[in-house]
Amino acid sequence: MSLRLHAPVVLPCDPSCAVLRDAVVDVVDGRVAHVGPAADAPAFDGEVRRLTGILIPGLVNTHAHSPMVVLRGLGGDLPLLRWLREAMWPAEARMTASDIGAGMLLGAVEMLRNGVTTSSEMYFHGPELTDAVLRAGSRVVFGAAIMDLPGMPWRPMTDEITRWIDADGLRFGPHERVELSYGPHSAYLIQPEALGEIAGLARDRGALLQLHVAESPEEDVDQRAAHGSVPQLLERYGVLGGRVLSAHSVHLSPEDVGIYARHRVGVAHCPGSNTKLASGIAPLRSYLDAGVPVGLGTDGPASNDDLDLFEEARLAALLARVTAMDATAMRAADALLLATRGGAEALGRDDLGALEVGRWGDVVHVDVDDPAFATGLDAPDDQVLANLVWASGTRRVKDVWVAGEHVVADGETTLVDRREAQAGVTAVSRRLR
């Protein structure tokens, strides 16, 4: 399959966040084959689509629990630990594998309509979750949730994902739409020695290890008392060194940031969830200045409560500015890169997050028939970027392609009926209530 997308503006999300005018993106056999000005494009004999807006890479959601759409709004006015213990965990204990499949299907639909083509999920019942993603046509990095609770010992959960990886490999599905990974919940739910063992299994397989770190000041008091900080614990017990994604990472010291930089730990920055739960504001600028790979995450749709990465990009930039009391601390271009290239880097993926030759052809078309773009696409580069990040948002996502497959057309998913997916979640939610 060969597809050429021709648009007035293409933002490939290279490190400089270049703005290409009257440019094309060629996708051949699922991957980007060429990006550049139309005047310099090679001859092309495939399908050509002439578009009127802006092309950007598919957004990368580095931390989510998307099946929680079935719990959206539950316990919405509680702080983190009470929200988990009183609202989430009791409800999740009643969720079946099919409930999780229904929730993930609608979550994938919602994200695709928001321009998110890849999400990193930490949850349960992987076969049903990944099947839902494949049905919707999006991508997932599935982190099998591992806990150590009464009735939920960590080792069988770890052995299950290890067997799956060893049987099917890290990536599978059409155009490698599924990646498997380990998802130990946190240092406060799993003992350090077990975390070290799980991390060793992940390193042996080149797999990502994703876990929650220092989301709120109350959650890891014992770990900090015993080890100084959670990053110090992780370093001491051999958890770091492979592909590691640290979700939230709100309450870290400069020394902790140095540990992350030393080991190239990726951070999933979740400003929407962290502010809604009053967990705090992560030191985003410190991470970036230290060279720590940072992407954006929505967290679960019961703690955010949406799956909107454009909103996360705006909020991340706004919080970085007001924290530093410096309006130059985070530019519109920086925010866009966090949602795209930065997310791929945080996940340890060099095949996502940018429109570059060899990467997957995951492309989003942003419609510009909107007051947000009334100043025109012929405006200066920084103004076009500003209007996209600050003024536009998910409402203008018109088309989405994943590996060149048209999965959103005119704002609606093409492979899944959105209303049917919504009805499926309604039925699950009513039963859980």
Protein Blocks (a to p, Z undefined) as FASTA:
>chain_A
ZZddddfbdcehpakopacehiadddeehiafbgcdfklpccdfbdcdddfbdcdddddd
fbdcfklmmmgoiaklbcfklmmmmmmmmmmmmpcfklmmmmmmmmmmmmmmnopabdcd
ddehkllmmmmmmmnopacdddddddddehiafklmmmmmmmmmmmnojbecehhlaccd
dddfblklpcfklmmmmmmmmmmnopacdddehkbfklmmmmmmmnopaklmmmmnopgo
iacddehjlmccfklmmmmmmnopacdddfklmmmnonoccdfklmmmnopacdddebja
klmmgccfklmmmmmmmmmmmmnopaklpcfklmmmmmmmmmmmmnopakghiacehiac
ddddddfbdfklmnopkbcfklmmmmmmmmnojklpmbdceehiafbgghiafkbcfklm
mmmmmmmmmmmZZ
